[in-house]
Amino acid sequence: MSIATKTGDDGTTGLMYNRRLSKHHPRVEAYGTVDELNSALGLARAHSADPFITDNLLTIQKDLVIFMGELATHPDDLERFRKDGFKEVTPEMTTKLDELVAKIEAEKITYKGWATPGDNPSSAGLDVARTICRRAERRLCELREFHGLKNNEGLIYLNRLADLLWLFARWTEKDS
């Protein structure tokens, strides 16, 4: 089977379980932006030499794959999604981010005023990922308001992740 299925030539895309939506539907915008975030995190990870950052970013990227699967499933198909063994975003995933935030803050990694991205390639990549994360948050808010978001934990997770990415960026600047 070719990657070029041509099924999206009409401006629609497939969800899990063969439902189709317009490529501009808020659900597609939401999981597409989370996908973009995941790619930006991969780039930030590739630019980092700090194992603390790279290991945690890889874990977060794996969590985002779980999240994208959840978002790419129509609410009417979520029960089937769960029965098929797929996972959803959980409070435990958010708790891991909270623990990382606390760990970094315990190291007195703070910043007064606005941060100007670009101190080094790693922090710049993390700041790009942070801004994409904030956009993903906005897309989820839209999906929740107008088209139904069954699991609000993803929104909480993204909010916490954006904070963590800001701290990661400052962490990578500490030796610059």
C-alpha positions, 0 to 999 in steps of 0.5 A: 500500500502506498503512502499516497492513498489519494483519499484526501484529495477531496479535502477530507481526512480519515479518523480512527475507525474510518470516519472522515472529516474536513481537513479544517475541522477543529478536531483535525486542527487539534491533532494536527497541531499536537503532531506539529508539537511532537515534531518540534520536540523531536527537533529540540531533542536533536539539538540538546546535549543534556540527557535530562532534557532528551530523555524527558522529551522522548517520554513526552513525545511518546505521550503525545502519540497517545494523545494524537490517537485519542484526538483522532478518534470521533467521540462516538468511537471512544469506547471502541478505542478503549476496548481495542487497547488504546490509551488516553491522556491520564492525570498520571501523565500530567503528574509526571510533568508537575514533578519535572516542573518541581524538580527544575524549580528546586534547582532555582531555574527562574527568569525575571521578565520576558525571555528572548528565545535564541540563546542557543539552538536547544533553548530556541527549539524548546521555545518554538515547541512551547509556542506550538504547545500553546497553539495546540491548547487553543485548538483544544479549547475550540474543540471543547467549546464547539465540537466536544472534547470528552477528556479534558485531561489533554488540555491540562496536560498541554497547559502544564507541558508549555510551562515545562518547556519554558523551564527546559529552555531556561535550563539549557540557557543556564550555562550560556 
